[in-house]
């Protein structure tokens, strides 16, 4: 997930108390761990080294792991203590692939590294998770070898496990969050153009792609863009593809992604969206009130961390639609997922017991996960927890009090990572969108844009070739 500043706290109905019993020396922890053949517990390291790219996991660990003591109240990445174990974070930003480059350098030789410098935990995102779970040089511990059982993780969403399952069927990471997406729309525009801002009513105007594009024409006629950019719909199409981009080293563009390119070109030509990049000023211009963009596609973190200050934010009125509580959410044409962060145990860690316990508590403990939802507005990776929150939650103030969790839980059940391409996903996304932008702007025709994509992707990944 992007490193974005939190602007909204989700308040669940009723007080929730999370058991926070103090955690002692990790060598005495009963969960997971590795023992010697003699039955004696192997001594574990006194330093827990964690590799990450931002402060997201550091905050989750500091705020929700029982007994954790932070070194700095304002900056969780400065580490802390769990019992007599020192927790250290190495933060390498993702820009220019620096984080992955760092992992590629330190993980292969981790087992032979000095005890105090061994990596124990590292975090991965959806776009490159399989690069590390399927690495030819084993760099992650199997979850079952940590003592975490199928019963422990039975309540997690299947697609979050599929993403970090290797080619032999072994699970190699766990996530505390899910990132199912919905369609987020400007309530004032909906009321003006569609006659209602009610989510069920609006859903009828975006229920499938044919209806969605008809509504885009209506929005344009009324002076509004349907989406901010051509790329806003990309992940929805790509997550619903029926074939993988890569098969046995051969790359072939899925039909759904070609359909996205055609439809996006039509939207651009009709003036229903721009060709700006995601995260650009042009893309986020629609966050400011009153807004000229009808909708965005995204998960809970986009609503809560990206679209502007919430009404109860200590930052005050930033001029955003979010501050006015002016967004609403509905299911949209298709379910999809955007993002996610997984916890992996580094191969060679000398802290298996503690690593296993962290994984279990932050990804399997329902009460802790409910607390994460309450305090951090995460959609958590626990079905009973989300079903309870969907039923009892009070809602998001940026959504005018609407509780979108029933939408998220429903779409989460539909997400399927069957055709996820793992180590190539990030590069494919970047190169395909880049090549198609020249097509959208009229610099080249579609065939030339596709040729450019193939040329650039095999340059980036020399082990691939065009099918």
N, C-alpha and C positions, 0 to 999 in steps of 0.2 A: 504494500500500500504506500502511496505517496506520503512523504513526510510533511504533513500539513497541520497547522495549529488548530487545536480543538476550539470550537466555538459553541458547542451545544452539549448540554448534559441531558440524557434521557432519564426521566424519573418514572420508575415503576410504581404502580399502585401498591401501597402497603410498605411497611419497613421490612428490609431484608437483612438478616444477620448472617454474616459469613464466619464460620468457625475459623479462628486464626490462632490456633495453638502454636506456641513457640516451637521453633525447629532447632534442635541441638546439632551437635557435630554430625555431619552427614554420614560418617562411617557407622553411625548407630541407626541410620534410617533403614527401615525394613523393606522399602520398595525397590525392586530391580536389583542392580548391583551384580558383581561377578565374584564368585568364590573360587578358591583354589580346590584342587582335587582332594586335599586333606580335610576340606570342609571349613577351613579357617577363612574369615573375611579378609580379602586383600586390602592393604592400606590404600587409601585414596589421597589424591592431591589436596594441598592446602590452598590452591588458587584455582578458581573457576574462570577460565578464559572464554569470552563470548565475542564472536565476530558478527558485526551488524553494519548497516549503512545509515541508520538514523536512530532516534531515541525511542521509537515505538515500543520495541520489546523491552528495553530498559525500564520504561515506565510501567509496563504491564507487570514485570517481575517485581519491581519495587513496590507497586501499589497493591498487589494481589497475592504474592507468595507468602505464606505464613512465616513470620519470624524474620523477614528481611529488614535490614537496617541500612538505610541510605547514608552515603558519605556526605552528600550534598542535597539539601532539600529542593533546590531549584533545578539541578541537573542530574538526572538519573544515570547518565552515561559515565559519571565519575565513580560509579561502582558502589559497593557496599559490603555487608557481611551477612552470611547465613551461618549461624553458629560460629565456629572458629574458622570458617572458610572465607577467604577473601574473594570477592567477585570483581573481575576486571572486564571492561568493555574496550574493544578496538573498533572504532567507528571509521569506516572508509566510505565516503559518499559514492553513490551509483554513477554519477556523471562520468561520461567517456568510458564506461565499463570498468571503472577503477575498482569497484567492490569485487566483481567477479575475477578480475586479474589478480587481486590480492588472495582470494580463496584458491585460485589455481596455483599460486606460488606456495602457500603454506599447508594446504591439506594433504597432498600426496605423501609428504614426508613426516606427517604429524606423529605417527606411531613411534618414530625414532627420535623425536624432539625431546629436549630436556623437560623434566617434569613441570617446572614452573611456567614453561612457555607453550605447553601443549594446548591446542584448541580443544575445548570441551563441547561447546555449542556454537553453531552458526545458523543464520537465518537465510531463507531463500524465498523468492517471489515466484508466482505462477509462471511468468514468462521464461524462467530458466531453471525451474526446480528439477526437471528431469535430467538436466545436464549433470547434476550431482548425485541423483539417486541411481542413474544408469551409467555412471562413469566407469570406463574400462579399468581404471585404478580405483579400487573401492575406497571411498572417502567418507561414507556414512555408516553408522551402526544400524543393524536391523532392529526394528522396534521390539520384536519378540526376544532378541538377545539382551534387551534391557530389562526384561521381566514384565513388560506391558502386554497384556493379553487381549484377545479378541473381545472378551466380555468387558474389559475396561473401556474400549472404544466403540462399543456397540451403538451408542447414541449419537455418534458423529455422522455428518452427512457423507454419503458414499463418495461423491465427487471430490471431496477434500482429501479422501484417502487414495482415490485413483491417481490423483496428480503426483503423489510421491511414492507410488508403488513401482518397483523395478520390473524389468522384463521377465524375471523369474517368479513374480508374484509376491515378493517380500516388501512389506511396508517399511519405509526408511525416514519418515518424518511425520509430525503431527502439527495441526494448526488449532489455535484457539478461536479463529474467526472464519466466517463464511462471507462471501461477497456477492450474493445474488443481486442482480440489478432489476430496476423498474424504470418506468417512464416518469420523469419529474416535470411538471408543467406549471406555467404561470397562471395562477387562478384568475387574475383579473382579465387576462387575454381570453381564457376559456369562457368566462362569463360574457364577455363582449361579443366574441365571435360564434361560440357554440351555444350560447344561451344559458349555460350552467357551468359552475365550477365543481360540481359534485363528481367525485371519482368514478362512481359507477356509470354516470351519464357520459363523462368524458371517455371512458374506456370504449364505449360503443363507436367512438370516432377514431380510435387507434387500435382496434381489436385485432386487425391483421394488416399485412403490408398494403394490400389494395386500398383498404379504407384509410390507412395512414397517409398514403400519397394523395388521395382525394381531399383529405383534410388539409394537406400541405397547400393545395391549390386554393382552398378557401381562406387559409391564413394569409397567403400572398395577396389575394384580392382585397383583404382587409388591412394590408400594410404591415404584416408581420412575417418574420422568417419562421419556418417550421422548426428547424434546428439551427444551431449556431454555425456549424461547419459540416462539410461533406463527411468528415470522419466520425461524427457523433453516432451514426448508425453502424459503423464498421464492426464493432465487437459483437453486436447482436447477431449480425449475419454470420460472422466467423465462428461464433460459439455454437451455431446450429448447422454447421457443415456436415455433410454425409460421407466425407472422405478426408483422409489426412493430406496435408500439404506434401509430406515426404513419405515415400514407401520404398524401402530397400535402397536408399541413397538417391532415388529419383524424385525430383520435385515436379509437382503438377498442381496448378491452381484449382482449388475446389470450385464447383459450380456455384455455390452460394456466394463466394467472394467475387466471382465475375458478375453475378447478379447485383451485388452491392455496388460495384463500379458503374454498372449501367444506370442504376437508379440514382446514385449519387450524382452522376453527370447530368441526368435529367433535372435534378433539383437545382444544381448550380446554374444550368442554362435558363431555368425558369425564375431564378432569383429567389429561390426558397431557402437557400443557405449560402454560406461563403466557402471559400477554399482555405481559410485560415487553419493553422495547425492547432491540435489540442494543446491546452495550457498557454496559448498565446493570449494577448490582450483582446484580440478580436473575438476569440472563443468565449472568454469570460465576461465580455461586455454586457451580455444578457443577464448577468447577475445583479446589475445595478437597476434600481427602480427608475422609471416604471417598467423598463425592459421592452425590447422589440423581438424577443425570441420566445416562441411558444414552449419548447420543451428541450430537455436534456435526458440522456440515458445514463443511469449510474446506480451504484450500490449505496448502502447507508453512509459510508465514509465520504462520498461525494456530497451528499446532503449536509452532513454534520460538520465536515471539516473544510469544505472548499467553496461553498456558495455564498458565504458572507457571515457576518455576526448574527448570532441568535438574539431574540428579543431580551433575553436575560443576561446577555454577555456583558462582562465588566468593561468591554471596549466601547460600549455605547452604539449609537446609531452611525453606521458606516455608509448609509445610503443604499444598502442592498435590499433586494426583495426579501431575502431571508430575514432581515431584521424586522421587517413588517409582517412576517408570518405569511408571506404571499405565495409560497409554493404549495403544490399538492402532488400526490403520487398515485399512479395507477399501474396496472400490470404491463400494459403495452402490447405490441404485436407478438413478441416471443420472449421466453425466459433466457437469461444469459448470466454470466459471471464476469466480474471485472476485479482482478487483483487477488490479494490474499498473501499471508505471510506464514511460512512453515518453520517449525523448530526442528533442527536436525542435530543428532549427536555425532560429533566428529569421530571417525575411525581413529582409534588410538587414544581416546580420552582416558584419563586416569581418574575420572569422577563419574563412573557409570551410575552409581547409586543416587547421587544427587541429581544428575541430569534426568534420570528416569522419574524421580519424584517431581521435579519441576514440570516435566512433560505431562505427567498424570494430573497434577493439581491444576495447571493452567489450561488443560484441554479436555479433561474428563470430569472434573468435580463440578457438579451442577450448581452448587451454591456459589462457588467462586466465579463461575461463568455468568451467573445472573448478576453478580456484583460488577463484573466487567461491563455488562450491558448497561447497568444502572449508572456507573460512574464514567464510562468511556464511550458510550453510544455505539459500541461494536455490535454487529450481528454475530453472535457467537456460534461456535461449531458444536452445538448440543441441542438435539431436537426437543427433548422435554423442556429445557430451559427456554427455548424460543417459543414453544407453544404456550408456555405459561406467560411469557412476556407479551405475546401477541394477544392473549386473552385479557390480561390485567393491566397492560401498559397504558400510561396516560397520554403518550403521544409526543411528537416533535413540535416544538414551538415554531420552527421555521416552516412547518407544514400547517400552520394555523391550528395546531392542536390535533391534527390527524395522526393516528397511530398506524404507521405503514408496515409494522411487523407482520401482520397477517399476509400482506402481499409478498414480503420477502420470504416468509416461510413456505408459501405456496410455490414461488418461483424456484426456491432452493431445491425442492424435490424434483424439479424438471431439468436442472442443469446436468449435463452429461459431458465428461471429459474423454469420451471414448477415442476421439480423434485428435487429442492434444499432441502437439509436435515437440513438446519438451524443449530440448536444447536449441531449437531453431526458432521458437515462437517470437522472441523479441526481435530478432533480425528480420524475420519474414514480415512482421507487422510494420516495422520501420521502412523496409525497402519497398513493400507493396504500396503503402500509402504515399510514399515519396514519388514513385513512378506514376501512380494514378493521378497525382496532383497536376503533373504536366498535361495529362489527358483532360482533366477537368477544366484547366485554364485555357485549353485550346492550342497549346504549344505543339503537341503531337497528337496523332490519332491513337485509338485504343491499341491497335496491333503494335505500334512503335513503343507505347508505354509498357506493354507486356514484355516485349523484347528487352527493354531496358531493365525491367525487374529481373528477368532470368540472368542477364549478364551480371548485374550487381550482386545477386544472391549467391551465385556460384563463385564469385570473387570473394565474398565474405566467408563463404563456407566451401572451401575447395573439395571437400569430400562429397559434395552434392553435384548432380548433373541434371539437365533437363530431361524429362521423360520423353 
